[in-house]
Amino acid sequence: MMIGMMRPVTAIGLAVALFAGASPALAASAGALAAMPIEQAATELSPNQFVWKDNGASEPVSIVISLLEQRAFVYRGASMIAATTISSGKDGKDTPLGTYPILQKNAVHKSSLYDDASMPFMQRLTWDGIAIHAGRNPGFPASHGCIRVPLGFAKQLFGVTTLGTTVTVTDDFEGGVEPETPVADQETAVANLRQSVSLDR
């Protein structure tokens, strides 16, 4: 099993995650990533790697998931603070495009759909089962629709988001480009509202 490990690199919190048992060549790669601007490092990541550079400013956090690049990018305002490789939904279980608010957070979560599968640091995007969570991260789409990220990244992300934090899932985003201010899709917002009302009954 591959497990991400955090290694602090600077006082302002730049971190590069590698999977356990990394070779010396991969460790050297981590040092090179740490020296790059985060936008550049985001393009050089191997499966199960991430970079994190957050100065803790008070600007709101937003997340962009690029299905095309199999990457997630985290922003404070317009500044990228983190990036990771992901594994999104495989063919037939595609991760839906759209802009979603985080609806629920649970650090210790088990899937109600897939044999009690562990979904650490789960952050729900839809009431019908799409979430960001820690999981197997081979570098290509392999999930049932969720967005899997390395464990260390999932834990860090869980700590900086709140309910309502905006997550945009797209197939035409190029990393490092300043995103437009996301607006939740009306269809998504209505569906989530209906589900919330039904749960309250």
PAZAPA-4460 file (N, C-alpha, C; in steps of 0.05 Angstrom, whole numbers, plus 32768, in hexadecimal, padded with zeros to 4 digits):
% residues 201
    n_x    n_y    n_z   ca_x   ca_y   ca_z    c_x    c_y    c_z   seq   type   mol
   8011   7FE8   8000   8000   8000   8000   8012   8019   8000     1      M     A
   800A   802C   7FF0   801A   8045   7FEE   800E   8059   8001     2      M     A
   8020   8065   8011   8017   8079   8025   8028   8092   8022     3      I     A
   801B   80A9   801F   8029   80C2   801B   8037   80CA   8035     4      G     A
   804F   80D6   8032   805D   80E1   8049   8063   80FE   8045     5      M     A
   805F   810F   805A   8064   812B   8057   8081   8131   805F     6      M     A
   808D   8145   8052   80A8   814D   8059   80A9   816B   8057     7      R     A
   80AA   817A   806E   80AB   8197   806D   80C5   81A0   8060     8      P     A
   80C2   81B4   804E   80DA   81BD   8040   80E1   81DA   8047     9      V     A
   80CD   81EB   804B   80D3   8206   8053   80C1   820E   806A    10      T     A
   80C7   8225   8076   80B8   822E   808D   809C   8236   8086    11      A     A
   8096   823C   806D   807B   8244   8066   806A   822C   805D    12      I     A
   8074   8214   8061   8063   81FD   805D   8063   81EF   8042    13      G     A
   8079   81F2   8033   807A   81E4   801A   807F   81C6   8020    14      L     A
   806F   81B5   8015   8072   8198   801A   806F   8189   8000    15      A     A
   807E   8173   7FFE   807C   8162   7FE7   8077   8146   7FF2    16      V     A
   8062   8138   7FE9   805C   811E   7FF2   8066   8109   7FDF    17      A     A
   8071   80F3   7FEA   807A   80DD   7FDA   806F   80C3   7FE6    18      L     A
   806B   80AE   7FD6   8061   8096   7FE1   8078   8087   7FEF    19      F     A
   8070   8075   8002   8083   8066   8012   8095   8055   7FFF    20      A     A
   80AE   8053   8007   80C0   8043   7FF8   80CB   8051   7FDF    21      G     A
   80CA   806B   7FDF   80D3   807B   7FC8   80F1   8075   7FC3    22      A     A
   80F8   8074   7FAA   8114   8070   7FA3   8124   808A   7FA6    23      S     A
   813E   8089   7FA8   814E   80A2   7FAB   8149   80B5   7F94    24      P     A
   8145   80AA   7F7B   8140   80BC   7F65   8126   80CB   7F69    25      A     A
   8112   80BE   7F74   80F8   80CC   7F79   80FC   80E0   7F90    26      L     A
   810C   80DA   7FA4   8110   80EC   7FBA   811E   8105   7FAF    27      A     A
   8132   8102   7F9D   813F   8119   7F91   812B   812A   7F81    28      A     A
   8118   811C   7F74   8103   812A   7F66   80F3   813B   7F78    29      S     A
   80EE   8131   7F91   80DF   8141   7FA4   80ED   815B   7FAB    30      A     A
   8108   8159   7FAE   8117   8171   7FB4   8115   8185   7F9D    31      G     A
   8116   817B   7F84   8114   818C   7F6D   80F8   8199   7F6C    32      A     A
   80E3   818A   7F73   80C8   8195   7F73   80C6   81AB   7F88    33      L     A
   80D3   81A7   7F9F   80D1   81BB   7FB5   80DD   81D5   7FAD    34      A     A
   80F1   81D4   7F9B   80FF   81ED   7F93   80F0   81FC   7F7D    35      A     A
   80DD   81EF   7F70   80CE   81FC   7F5A   80B7   820D   7F64    36      M     A
   80B0   8221   7F54   8096   822F   7F5A   8080   821A   7F59    37      P     A
   806C   821E   7F6A   8058   8209   7F6E   8049   8203   7F54    38      I     A
   8044   8217   7F43   8037   8212   7F29   8047   81FF   7F17    39      E     A
   8061   8202   7F18   8072   81F0   7F08   8073   81D4   7F15    40      Q     A
   8076   81D3   7F2F   8078   81B9   7F3D   805E   81A9   7F39    41      A     A
   8047   81B7   7F37   802E   81A9   7F33   802E   8199   7F19    42      A     A
   803D   81A2   7F05   803D   8193   7EEB   8051   817C   7EEB    43      T     A
   8062   817A   7F00   8077   8166   7F00   8071   814E   7F13    44      E     A
   805A   814E   7F1F   8053   813A   7F34   8050   811E   7F28    45      L     A
   805A   810A   7F36   8055   80EE   7F30   803E   80E4   7F41    46      S     A
   8031   80CE   7F39   801B   80C4   7F49   8022   80C2   7F67    47      P     A
   800F   80CB   7F78   8011   80CB   7F95   8023   80E1   7FA0    48      N     A
   802A   80F4   7F90   803A   810B   7F99   8028   8124   7F9B    49      Q     A
   802F   8136   7FAD   8022   8150   7FAD   8035   8165   7FB7    50      F     A
   802E   817E   7FB2   803D   8195   7FBD   802A   81A6   7FCC    51      V     A
   8033   81B2   7FE2   8022   81C3   7FF3   8032   81DB   7FFC    52      W     A
   8028   81F2   7FF7   8036   820B   7FFF   8021   821F   8006    53      K     A
   801A   8220   8020   8005   8231   8029   800F   8244   803F    54      D     A
   800C   825E   803A   8015   8271   804E   8000   8277   8063    55      N     A
   7FE9   8269   8061   7FD4   826D   8076   7FC5   8287   8074    56      G     A
   7FC5   8294   805D   7FB6   82AC   805A   7F98   82A7   805E    57      A     A
   7F89   82BC   8062   7F6D   82B9   8068   7F5A   82B8   8050    58      S     A
   7F66   82B9   8038   7F55   82B9   8020   7F47   829E   801D    59      E     A
   7F2F   829D   8011   7F21   8284   800F   7F2F   8270   7FFD    60      P     A
   7F2B   8256   8004   7F37   8240   7FF6   7F23   8237   7FE0    61      V     A
   7F2E   8230   7FC9   7F1E   8223   7FB4   7F2F   820D   7FA8    62      S     A
   7F22   81F9   7F9B   7F30   81E2   7F90   7F27   81DE   7F73    63      I     A
   7F3B   81D8   7F62   7F35   81D1   7F46   7F3F   81B5   7F41    64      V     A
   7F2D   81A4   7F37   7F35   8189   7F30   7F36   8187   7F12    65      I     A
   7F4E   8181   7F07   7F52   817E   7EEA   7F51   8160   7EE3    66      S     A
   7F3B   8157   7ED7   7F3A   813B   7ECF   7F4D   8135   7EB9    67      L     A
   7F51   8148   7EA7   7F64   8144   7E91   7F80   813F   7E9B    68      L     A
   7F89   814F   7EAF   7FA4   814D   7EB9   7FA7   813A   7ED0    69      E     A
   7F90   8130   7EDB   7F90   8120   7EF3   7FA0   812E   7F09    70      Q     A
   7F97   8147   7F0E   7FA3   8158   7F22   7F8D   8166   7F32    71      R     A
   7F93   816D   7F4A   7F82   8180   7F5A   7F94   8197   7F61    72      A     A
   7F89   81AF   7F60   7F97   81C8   7F66   7F87   81D7   7F7C    73      F     A
   7F95   81E0   7F90   7F88   81EF   7FA6   7F91   820C   7FA5    74      V     A
   7F7E   821E   7FA9   7F84   823B   7FA7   7F7B   8248   7FC1    75      Y     A
   7F8A   825D   7FC9   7F80   8271   7FDC   7F7D   828A   7FCC    76      R     A
   7F64   8293   7FC8   7F60   82A9   7FB5   7F69   82A0   7F9A    77      G     A
   7F7B   82AF   7F8D   7F85   82A8   7F72   7FA0   829A   7F74    78      A     A
   7FAB   8295   7F8C   7FC6   8289   7F8F   7FC4   826B   7F93    79      S     A
   7FD2   825C   7F83   7FD4   823F   7F87   7FE4   8239   7FA0    80      M     A
   7FD9   8228   7FB2   7FE7   8221   7FCA   7FEE   8203   7FCB    81      I     A
   7FE1   81F3   7FBA   7FE6   81D6   7FBA   7FDE   81CA   7FA0    82      A     A
   7FEA   81B2   7F9A   7FE2   81A3   7F83   7FE8   8186   7F88    83      A     A
   7FD9   8174   7F7C   7FDD   8157   7F80   7FD5   8148   7F67    84      T     A
   7FDF   8130   7F65   7FD3   811D   7F52   7FBA   8112   7F5E    85      T     A
   7FA7   8109   7F4C   7F8E   80FE   7F55   7F89   80E4   7F46    86      I     A
   7F74   80D6   7F4E   7F68   80C1   7F3E   7F4A   80C6   7F3E    87      S     A
   7F3F   80CC   7F27   7F22   80D2   7F25   7F14   80B9   7F1B    88      S     A
   7EFA   80BD   7F13   7EEA   80A6   7F0C   7EF3   8099   7EF1    89      G     A
   7EF3   807E   7EF2   7EFA   806F   7EDA   7EE2   806F   7EC6    90      K     A
   7EE7   8065   7EAE   7ED2   8064   7E99   7EB9   8056   7EA4    91      D     A
   7EA2   8063   7EA0   7E89   8058   7EAA   7E82   8061   7EC5    92      G     A
   7E96   806C   7ED4   7E92   8076   7EEF   7E9E   8092   7EF0    93      K     A
   7E9A   80A2   7EDB   7EA7   80BB   7ED8   7EA1   80CF   7EEE    94      D     A
   7EB5   80DE   7EF6   7EB1   80F4   7F09   7EA2   810A   7EFB    95      T     A
   7E8C   8113   7F05   7E7C   8128   7EF7   7E89   8143   7EF7    96      P     A
   7E87   8151   7EE1   7E91   816C   7EDF   7E7D   817F   7EED    97      L     A
   7E88   8195   7EF7   7E77   81A9   7F04   7E85   81B8   7F1A    98      G     A
   7E77   81CA   7F26   7E82   81D9   7F3D   7E71   81D3   7F55    99      T     A
   7E7E   81C9   7F6A   7E6F   81BE   7F81   7E79   81CB   7F9B   100      Y     A
   7E67   81CF   7FAF   7E70   81D7   7FC9   7E76   81BD   7FD9   101      P     A
   7E89   81BE   7FEC   7E8D   81A7   7FFE   7E75   81A6   8010   102      I     A
   7E67   818F   8010   7E4E   818C   801E   7E51   817F   8039   103      L     A
   7E66   816F   803C   7E6A   815F   8055   7E87   8158   8057   104      Q     A
   7E92   8157   8070   7EAD   814F   8075   7EAD   813A   808A   105      K     A
   7EBE   8125   8086   7EC0   810F   809A   7EDC   8104   8098   106      N     A
   7EEC   8107   80AD   7F08   80FE   80AC   7F0A   80E0   80AC   107      A     A
   7EF6   80D2   80B8   7EF6   80B4   80B8   7EDC   80AB   80AC   108      V     A
   7EDC   80A5   8092   7EC3   809F   8084   7EC5   8084   8076   109      H     A
   7EAF   8076   8076   7EAD   805C   8068   7E98   805F   8052   110      K     A
   7E9D   8053   803B   7E8A   8055   8025   7E71   8045   802B   111      S     A
   7E59   8051   8026   7E40   8042   8028   7E39   8034   800E   112      S     A
   7E48   8039   7FF9   7E43   802E   7FDE   7E56   8017   7FD7   113      L     A
   7E6F   8018   7FE2   7E83   8005   7FD9   7E90   7FF6   7FF0   114      Y     A
   7E80   7FE3   7FFB   7E8B   7FD0   800F   7E99   7FDD   8026   115      D     A
   7E8F   7FF3   8031   7E9B   7FFF   8048   7EB8   8008   8043   116      D     A
   7EBE   800E   802A   7EDA   8016   8023   7EE1   8030   8033   117      A     A
   7EFA   8030   803C   7F04   8047   804B   7F08   805F   8039   118      S     A
   7EFE   8076   8042   7F01   808F   8032   7F0B   80A5   8045   119      M     A
   7F25   80A4   804D   7F2F   80B7   8061   7F2D   80D4   8057   120      P     A
   7F27   80E6   806A   7F26   8103   8064   7F13   8108   804D   121      F     A
   7EFC   80FC   804F   7EE7   80FF   803A   7EDB   811B   803B   122      M     A
   7ED8   8127   8022   7ECB   8140   801F   7EB6   813D   8009   123      Q     A
   7E9D   813D   8010   7E87   8136   7FFD   7E81   814D   7FEB   124      R     A
   7E7E   8147   7FD1   7E77   815B   7FBD   7E5A   8158   7FB4   125      L     A
   7E50   813F   7FB3   7E34   813B   7FAC   7E28   8126   7FBF   126      T     A
   7E0D   8127   7FC2   7E00   8115   7FD4   7DFD   80F9   7FC8   127      W     A
   7E04   80F6   7FAF   7E01   80DB   7FA3   7E1C   80CD   7FA1   128      D     A
   7E30   80D6   7FB0   7E48   80C5   7FB4   7E62   80D0   7FAA   129      G     A
   7E64   80E8   7F9F   7E7D   80F3   7F95   7E8B   8103   7FAB   130      I     A
   7EA5   80FD   7FB0   7EB4   810A   7FC5   7ED1   810B   7FBE   131      A     A
   7EE0   811C   7FCC   7EFD   811C   7FCD   7F05   810C   7FE5   132      I     A
   7F18   80FA   7FE3   7F21   80EB   7FFA   7F3C   80DE   7FF4   133      H     A
   7F4A   80D5   8009   7F63   80C7   8006   7F5D   80AB   7FFA   134      A     A
   7F6F   80A3   7FE8   7F6B   8088   7FDC   7F81   8082   7FC8   135      G     A
   7F7E   806B   7FBC   7F92   8061   7FA9   7F95   8076   7F92   136      R     A
   7FAE   807C   7F8C   7FB4   8093   7F7A   7FC8   808A   7F65   137      N     A
   7FBF   807A   7F52   7FD2   806F   7F3E   7FDA   8083   7F28   138      P     A
   7FCC   809B   7F27   7FD3   80AF   7F13   7FC1   80AE   7EFA   139      G     A
   7FAC   809E   7EFC   7F99   809C   7EE6   7F7D   8097   7EF2   140      F     A
   7F68   809C   7EE2   7F4D   8098   7EED   7F48   807B   7EF5   141      P     A
   7F41   8076   7F0F   7F3D   805A   7F18   7F28   8058   7F2D   142      A     A
   7F1A   806E   7F34   7F07   806D   7F4A   7EEB   8068   7F3F   143      S     A
   7ED7   8067   7F52   7EBB   8063   7F4B   7EAE   807F   7F46   144      H     A
   7EBD   8094   7F44   7EB3   80AF   7F3F   7EBE   80C3   7F53   145      G     A
   7EC7   80BA   7F6A   7ED3   80CC   7F7D   7EEF   80D6   7F73   146      C     A
   7EF9   80EA   7F80   7F13   80F5   7F7A   7F26   80EC   7F90   147      I     A
   7F37   80D9   7F8A   7F4A   80CF   7F9D   7F64   80E0   7F9D   148      R     A
   7F6E   80E5   7FB4   7F87   80F5   7FB7   7F99   80E6   7FCC   149      V     A
   7FB3   80EC   7FCC   7FC5   80E0   7FDF   7FBC   80E7   7FFC   150      P     A
   7FC2   80D5   800E   7FB9   80D8   802A   7FC3   80F2   8037   151      L     A
   7FDC   80F8   8033   7FE7   8111   8040   7FD9   812A   8035   152      G     A
   7FD4   812A   801B   7FC6   8140   800F   7FA9   8142   8019   153      F     A
   7F9C   812B   801A   7F80   812B   8024   7F7E   8137   8040   154      A     A
   7F91   8130   8051   7F91   813A   806D   7F96   8158   806D   155      K     A
   7FA9   8162   805D   7FAE   817F   805C   7F96   818E   8051   156      Q     A
   7F8A   8183   803C   7F73   8190   802F   7F5C   8191   8043   157      L     A
   7F57   817C   8051   7F42   817B   8065   7F44   8192   8079   158      F     A
   7F5D   8199   807F   7F62   81AD   8093   7F5E   81CA   808A   159      G     A
   7F5D   81CF   8070   7F5A   81EA   8066   7F3F   81F0   8059   160      V     A
   7F2E   81DC   8056   7F14   81E0   804A   7EFF   81E3   805F   161      T     A
   7EE8   81ED   8057   7ED0   81EF   8067   7EB8   81E5   8057   162      T     A
   7EA2   81E1   8064   7E8A   81DB   8055   7E84   81F3   8043   163      L     A
   7E7E   81EE   802A   7E7A   8203   8017   7E92   820A   8006   164      G     A
   7EAA   8201   800E   7EC1   8206   7FFD   7EBB   81FC   7FE0   165      T     A
   7EC3   820C   7FCD   7EBB   8205   7FB1   7ED0   81F3   7FA3   166      T     A
   7EC5   81DE   7F96   7ED5   81CB   7F87   7ECB   81CA   7F6B   167      V     A
   7EDD   81D1   7F58   7ED6   81D1   7F3B   7EE3   81B9   7F2E   168      T     A
   7ED3   81A8   7F22   7EDD   8190   7F14   7EDA   8196   7EF6   169      V     A
   7EF0   8195   7EE8   7EF0   819D   7ECC   7F02   818B   7EBB   170      T     A
   7EFE   818B   7EA1   7F0F   817B   7E90   7F1F   818D   7E7D   171      D     A
   7F1F   81A7   7E82   7F2E   81B9   7E70   7F3F   81CE   7E7E   172      D     A
   7F47   81C7   7E97   7F57   81DA   7EA7   7F75   81D3   7EA4   173      F     A
   7F86   81E8   7EA1   7FA3   81E4   7EA0   7FAF   81F0   7EB9   174      E     A
   7FBE   81E0   7EC8   7FC9   81E8   7EE1   7FDA   8202   7EDF   175      G     A
   7FD8   8212   7EF4   7FE7   822A   7EF6   7FD8   8242   7EEB   176      G     A
   7FC3   823E   7EDC   7FB3   8254   7ED1   7FA0   825D   7EE7   177      V     A
   7F9F   8277   7EEC   7F8D   8281   7F01   7F70   827B   7EFA   178      E     A
   7F62   826D   7F0C   7F46   8266   7F06   7F33   827D   7F09   179      P     A
   7F1E   827C   7EF9   7F08   8290   7EFE   7EFA   8289   7F18   180      E     A
   7EEE   829D   7F24   7EDF   8298   7F3C   7EC9   8284   7F37   181      T     A
   7ECA   826D   7F44   7EB6   8258   7F3E   7E9A   825F   7F48   182      P     A
   7E86   8257   7F39   7E6A   825A   7F42   7E5D   823F   7F40   183      V     A
   7E50   8237   7F55   7E43   821D   7F55   7E2E   821B   7F3F   184      A     A
   7E2E   8204   7F31   7E1A   8200   7F1C   7DFE   8200   7F28   185      D     A
   7DEB   820D   7F1A   7DD0   820F   7F25   7DC4   81F3   7F28   186      Q     A
   7DC9   81E1   7F14   7DBE   81C6   7F16   7DC9   81B7   7F2E   187      E     A
   7DE3   81BB   7F33   7DEF   81AE   7F4A   7DE4   81B9   7F64   188      T     A
   7DE2   81D3   7F66   7DD7   81E0   7F7E   7DBB   81D7   7F84   189      A     A
   7DAA   81D5   7F6F   7D8E   81CC   7F73   7D8D   81AF   7F7C   190      V     A
   7D9D   819E   7F70   7D9E   8182   7F77   7DA7   817E   7F94   191      A     A
   7DBC   818D   7F9C   7DC5   818B   7FB8   7DB1   8195   7FCB   192      N     A
   7DA2   81AA   7FC4   7D8E   81B5   7FD6   7D77   81A1   7FDA   193      L     A
   7D6F   8194   7FC3   7D5A   8180   7FC5   7D62   8169   7FD7   194      R     A
   7D7B   8160   7FD4   7D85   814A   7FE4   7D86   8151   8001   195      Q     A
   7D8F   816A   8007   7D90   8173   8023   7D74   8173   802F   196      S     A
   7D60   817D   8020   7D45   817E   802A   7D3B   8162   8030   197      V     A
   7D40   814F   801E   7D37   8134   8021   7D44   8126   803A   198      S     A
   7D5D   812D   803F   7D6A   8122   8057   7D5F   812D   8071   199      L     A
   7D54   8145   8070   7D49   8151   8088   7D2E   8146   808F   200      D     A
   7D21   8138   807D   7D06   812E   8082   7D06   8116   8095   201      R     A
***
